[in-house]
Amino acid sequence: MSVSADRPEEGFRFSQLIYDTRYRSYTIQIFALIVIMLAFAWLLNNAVVNLERLGKTFEFGFLWETASYDINQRLIDYDSTSTHGRAALVGILNTLLVAVLGCITATVVGVIAGVLRLSKNWLIARLMTVYIESFRNVPVLIWILIVVAAINETLPPPAAYRGEDGMSGYLWESVFLTNRGFYIPIPVFGEGSTVVVVGFLISCVAIWFFSRWARKRQDATGQILPVFRINLALFFLPALLLYFIAGMPITLEDPVLRGFNFQGGIFMRDSLIGLWLALSIYTGAFVAEIVRAGILSVSKGQTEAAFALGLRPNRTMNLVILPQALRVIVPPLISQYLNLTKNSSLAIAVGYMDATGTLGGITLNQTGREMETMLLLMSFYLVVSLSISAVMNAYNERVKLRER
Amino acid sequence: MVQEHTARFVADKQIPAAPPPRSESGAIAWLRTNLFSGVFNTILTLLGLYVIYLVMAGITPWLFLDSVWNASSLSNCREIDDGACLAVINERWLQFFFGFYPDHLRWRPSLTFALLFVSLYPVLFSSAPRKLLILSAAYPLIAYWLIWGGSIWGPVLVAAALGIGFLIVQYGSRALANVMDEGVAFLTSVGLAIIAAVLWWLFLVVPLDDLLTSIVNIGLEPVESARIGGFLLSLILGFTGIAGSLPIGICLALGRQSNLLIIKAFCTGFIEFIRGVPLITLLFVASVLLSYFLPPDTEFDLILRVIIMVTAFASAYMAEVIRGGLAALPRGQYEAADALGLDYWKSMRLIILPQALKISIPGIVNTFIGLFKDTTLVSIIGLLDPVGILNPIRADQNWNGIVWELYGFVALFYFIFCFSMSRYSMYLERKLETGHR
């Protein structure tokens, strides 16, 4: 809206609040703000009145009270005399555990399925289509229930491994799959193991520095070092050397069947395994489609151009195809990670004690503090989501096409 | 420049075409190129065949050859044959479809479902008669009345608010135009109409409903929410969520793209919050927390609370999908709309949104599919959707220990719905393709 020059300059008129686009936006916004604030005030007022009528307060003291329930899958020490706060922490760690495990396997499954779906092999491409469509179109909750049921129904009970003529485990009798869950060996860090661990960490740092140095050197001189092979050696050799020099301080403790159950080792409950597998193959189907779209988005001309320049196939892949495909693949991939993390809250349906199961489940029911527990639970998920999307935005910013 | 050719040999008769080599065409060639080209591919093919064999060998006898359709209990099933005990589906399918809806009233949800297709037809296919759209508009109220029953006056009075609002805008703006400016009169009357509708809903619907019911009692036998379950429930949640989330999602997307700082901040905050938390926590809020935020003693149906939460959840995702469509539209389209002198709403309605929505169809349908699948989560807060209905069935003494048949049946139901939705979206994409390639 332009103001014609010969129009006499007038003072502010009330009607300008509605007709003048400059002021109208303020009018609308202030009006909206008032409505929103009124709505919030109304909701909060209701909450205060309701809480008062029920004689409830709003405080987080219950987090330091004793939680008298047990959690059967945990990463840190916990027993029924621990506090609700610690129970929540155990739950949060359980959520993160299944999320991290799930993201890794979902990526592996998805990349393989996505690449195979593009395979020239007709049968394999069709099989992958069937896999992707059947997993994408059925709710994840049903898959979780099905996988847990499969573990419970098809695997033998721990007692089947008892005695001389019992079943034997897998991998030199150190892995036992039962209908209650999987028993796997636990690494025991003996005396002198710190040397090995520290050595390993140092070689990881060395790998990072070496890669940077090699890239700089290549930029400066054009010489290419076999970075991958050297890094591989750096990763394994020093740690292995130290391991044998220190006298093999890290050992594996196998689970052993005693009485009614296995002792020692790591116990992964059926619910954890089921949740993990179901989330991985479900999310894997989505990842496969993302990978396929990413690969298809790089035009064939790019490959041909790279070949015409004389690049060998693996360099073409690393330098031409992957950087362009990843730009398309990574953002939706990360939102799939986010979805997987949020879907892990379905653990409550199969009895895996994640944050929803502890904080939003038993703690809520025991203390009756719906407001506080839900607030904490939601903030936890919000923090996780916002950090994941911060990573995504940082990545997007880095690989964005610079144009104009 | 003409160049002279001196040929030593000129063919003077046509050589008859030879048949192509056997290995270059036909079934064998197809097999060679598509299944056995190279060692790696051959291994893959054999592996694939083995997997297919395993699955088929597992499923075929179990599901088709040895399955039992008529039995009274699981043990009875096992006595007859050792395959799938589909007798449980045979016995309980009505429960799967209607939950615990009263037996003699099942015609009502069935009719609702049939009407759903009639009212969806003009929305989904442009070849349908346009007059059917009236039915589509009235469908939500009809469906509500048919499923929950009760007096007809409640839904009618709720709908009447829209009519009253329309009348106020129509005549109010004309009457007010005499005393003030035309545009101001219009805005004022819209505001008045909204206030009138809210007041009508808050204070007048209930007494008027009672009054009208006492005069003319037209009604259906009421059905409690707790009795509604099964596929009926998931369809109710899914379709109301879908119908509600699209307009709200569009508004949120426009709000997030808008220049108005406060509105933008509010929309962004809402979207990020909803997308940041799992649906299950929102459902917990609906089941245990929402009543805290409502006036004391408000009775609020659990299904309704869940519908509100599910709609809000889907709206946030929808908003992001549509925002993608808005962002993907070339800037020239926005500038062209401004150049035509259209105001904000006109340019959005006539130029921007139709194109943005077309771009985002795949995402929109994906959100719908996701929403429909997510309705299974309500089983966790105790509603009897198809997953929730499994528990009472499995708790039954007769069917204790039955697993695969039930899960398979429910999974098949969701697969059919979601798969057809994704196929419809492909059809729509092809139909709306205007060829910018």
HADDOCK unambig.tbl for C-alpha pairs under 7 A between the chains (distance, minus, plus):
assign (segid A and resid 25 and name CA) (segid B and resid 260 and name CA) 6.48 0.50 0.50
assign (segid A and resid 29 and name CA) (segid B and resid 260 and name CA) 6.51 0.50 0.50
assign (segid A and resid 29 and name CA) (segid B and resid 262 and name CA) 6.00 0.50 0.50
assign (segid A and resid 29 and name CA) (segid B and resid 263 and name CA) 6.62 0.50 0.50
assign (segid A and resid 33 and name CA) (segid B and resid 262 and name CA) 6.86 0.50 0.50
assign (segid A and resid 43 and name CA) (segid B and resid 293 and name CA) 4.89 0.50 0.50
assign (segid A and resid 43 and name CA) (segid B and resid 294 and name CA) 6.57 0.50 0.50
assign (segid A and resid 44 and name CA) (segid B and resid 293 and name CA) 6.61 0.50 0.50
assign (segid A and resid 46 and name CA) (segid B and resid 292 and name CA) 6.61 0.50 0.50
assign (segid A and resid 46 and name CA) (segid B and resid 293 and name CA) 5.15 0.50 0.50
assign (segid A and resid 46 and name CA) (segid B and resid 294 and name CA) 5.71 0.50 0.50
assign (segid A and resid 46 and name CA) (segid B and resid 295 and name CA) 5.42 0.50 0.50
assign (segid A and resid 47 and name CA) (segid B and resid 292 and name CA) 4.91 0.50 0.50
assign (segid A and resid 47 and name CA) (segid B and resid 293 and name CA) 4.78 0.50 0.50
assign (segid A and resid 50 and name CA) (segid B and resid 292 and name CA) 5.79 0.50 0.50
assign (segid A and resid 50 and name CA) (segid B and resid 296 and name CA) 6.07 0.50 0.50
assign (segid A and resid 120 and name CA) (segid B and resid 34 and name CA) 6.20 0.50 0.50
assign (segid A and resid 121 and name CA) (segid B and resid 34 and name CA) 5.04 0.50 0.50
assign (segid A and resid 121 and name CA) (segid B and resid 35 and name CA) 5.13 0.50 0.50
assign (segid A and resid 121 and name CA) (segid B and resid 41 and name CA) 6.37 0.50 0.50
assign (segid A and resid 122 and name CA) (segid B and resid 34 and name CA) 5.32 0.50 0.50
assign (segid A and resid 122 and name CA) (segid B and resid 35 and name CA) 6.14 0.50 0.50
assign (segid A and resid 123 and name CA) (segid B and resid 35 and name CA) 6.83 0.50 0.50
assign (segid A and resid 123 and name CA) (segid B and resid 45 and name CA) 6.42 0.50 0.50
assign (segid A and resid 123 and name CA) (segid B and resid 48 and name CA) 6.84 0.50 0.50
assign (segid A and resid 124 and name CA) (segid B and resid 45 and name CA) 6.61 0.50 0.50
assign (segid A and resid 124 and name CA) (segid B and resid 48 and name CA) 6.19 0.50 0.50
assign (segid A and resid 137 and name CA) (segid B and resid 414 and name CA) 6.78 0.50 0.50
assign (segid A and resid 137 and name CA) (segid B and resid 415 and name CA) 5.00 0.50 0.50
assign (segid A and resid 137 and name CA) (segid B and resid 418 and name CA) 5.31 0.50 0.50
assign (segid A and resid 137 and name CA) (segid B and resid 419 and name CA) 6.03 0.50 0.50
assign (segid A and resid 138 and name CA) (segid B and resid 373 and name CA) 6.72 0.50 0.50
assign (segid A and resid 138 and name CA) (segid B and resid 411 and name CA) 5.76 0.50 0.50
assign (segid A and resid 138 and name CA) (segid B and resid 414 and name CA) 5.56 0.50 0.50
assign (segid A and resid 138 and name CA) (segid B and resid 415 and name CA) 5.28 0.50 0.50
assign (segid A and resid 139 and name CA) (segid B and resid 373 and name CA) 4.70 0.50 0.50
assign (segid A and resid 139 and name CA) (segid B and resid 374 and name CA) 6.65 0.50 0.50
assign (segid A and resid 141 and name CA) (segid B and resid 376 and name CA) 6.97 0.50 0.50
assign (segid A and resid 142 and name CA) (segid B and resid 411 and name CA) 6.84 0.50 0.50
assign (segid A and resid 146 and name CA) (segid B and resid 407 and name CA) 6.84 0.50 0.50
assign (segid A and resid 342 and name CA) (segid B and resid 277 and name CA) 6.82 0.50 0.50
assign (segid A and resid 342 and name CA) (segid B and resid 278 and name CA) 4.86 0.50 0.50
assign (segid A and resid 343 and name CA) (segid B and resid 278 and name CA) 6.74 0.50 0.50
assign (segid A and resid 345 and name CA) (segid B and resid 278 and name CA) 6.95 0.50 0.50
assign (segid A and resid 349 and name CA) (segid B and resid 380 and name CA) 6.53 0.50 0.50
assign (segid A and resid 370 and name CA) (segid B and resid 288 and name CA) 6.79 0.50 0.50
assign (segid A and resid 370 and name CA) (segid B and resid 289 and name CA) 6.47 0.50 0.50
assign (segid A and resid 371 and name CA) (segid B and resid 289 and name CA) 6.70 0.50 0.50
assign (segid A and resid 378 and name CA) (segid B and resid 277 and name CA) 5.93 0.50 0.50
assign (segid A and resid 381 and name CA) (segid B and resid 276 and name CA) 6.35 0.50 0.50
assign (segid A and resid 381 and name CA) (segid B and resid 277 and name CA) 5.33 0.50 0.50
assign (segid A and resid 382 and name CA) (segid B and resid 273 and name CA) 6.95 0.50 0.50
assign (segid A and resid 382 and name CA) (segid B and resid 276 and name CA) 4.83 0.50 0.50
assign (segid A and resid 382 and name CA) (segid B and resid 277 and name CA) 5.77 0.50 0.50
assign (segid A and resid 385 and name CA) (segid B and resid 276 and name CA) 5.21 0.50 0.50
